[in-house]
Amino acid sequence: MANAIKYWRKKKNVTQQKLADLIGIDRPTLSKIENPDKLIDPNEEMALKIARELGILVTDILREMTEEEKKELNEIL
């Protein structure tokens, strides 16, 4: 889920700070949510807020990323 949130945030051209402000958390917390090594998953309400603010379906961040999406994320980073 962490990489999917980062993928969609970057695809929508939204900074961590902007998304954090929109969903009501601080940027370091969002950074931890986006880092798969930190093992911090957003609760259901937070996942819905993230999806809504990014203009995507919550399933877009809950499902396994496709190989194409993973490749695209690596290119963005």
C-alpha positions as CSV (number, residue, x, y, z in Angstrom):
1,M,0.0,0.0,0.0
2,A,2.8,2.4,0.8
3,N,4.3,2.4,-2.7
4,A,0.8,2.7,-4.2
5,I,0.2,5.9,-2.2
6,K,3.5,7.3,-3.2
7,Y,2.9,6.3,-6.8
8,W,-0.5,8.0,-7.1
9,R,0.6,11.1,-5.2
10,K,3.5,11.6,-7.6
11,K,1.4,10.7,-10.6
12,K,-1.1,13.4,-9.5
13,N,1.8,15.8,-9.0
14,V,1.0,16.4,-5.3
15,T,3.7,17.0,-2.7
16,Q,3.9,15.1,0.6
17,Q,3.2,18.4,2.4
18,K,0.2,19.2,0.3
19,L,-1.4,15.8,0.7
20,A,-0.6,15.8,4.5
21,D,-2.3,19.1,4.9
22,L,-5.4,18.0,2.9
23,I,-5.8,14.8,5.0
24,G,-5.0,16.4,8.3
25,I,-1.7,14.8,9.3
26,D,1.9,16.1,9.4
27,R,4.3,15.5,6.6
28,P,6.6,13.1,8.6
29,T,3.7,10.9,9.3
30,L,2.7,10.7,5.6
31,S,6.4,10.0,4.9
32,K,6.2,7.0,7.2
33,I,3.0,5.8,5.6
34,E,4.7,5.9,2.2
35,N,7.7,4.1,3.4
36,P,7.1,0.3,3.2
37,D,9.9,-0.4,5.7
38,K,8.2,1.6,8.4
39,L,5.2,-0.7,8.5
40,I,2.7,2.1,9.2
41,D,-0.5,1.5,7.3
42,P,-3.3,4.1,7.3
43,N,-6.5,3.1,8.9
44,E,-9.6,2.8,6.7
45,E,-10.7,6.4,7.2
46,M,-7.2,7.7,6.4
47,A,-7.0,5.5,3.3
48,L,-10.4,6.9,2.1
49,K,-9.2,10.5,2.7
50,I,-6.0,9.9,0.7
51,A,-7.9,8.3,-2.2
52,R,-10.5,11.1,-2.2
53,E,-7.8,13.9,-2.2
54,L,-5.9,12.2,-5.0
55,G,-9.1,11.6,-7.0
56,I,-8.7,7.8,-7.1
57,L,-10.5,4.8,-5.8
58,V,-9.5,3.4,-2.5
59,T,-8.9,0.1,-4.2
60,D,-6.2,1.8,-6.3
61,I,-4.1,2.1,-3.1
62,L,-5.2,-1.1,-1.5
63,R,-4.5,-3.5,-4.4
64,E,-1.1,-4.8,-5.4
65,M,0.7,-2.5,-7.8
66,T,1.1,-3.8,-11.4
67,E,4.7,-4.3,-12.7
68,E,4.1,-1.3,-15.0
69,E,3.2,0.9,-12.1
70,K,6.2,-0.3,-10.1
71,K,8.5,0.5,-13.1
72,E,6.9,3.9,-13.5
73,L,7.4,4.7,-9.8
74,N,11.1,3.7,-10.0
75,E,11.4,6.1,-13.0
76,I,9.7,8.9,-11.1
77,L,12.0,8.5,-8.2
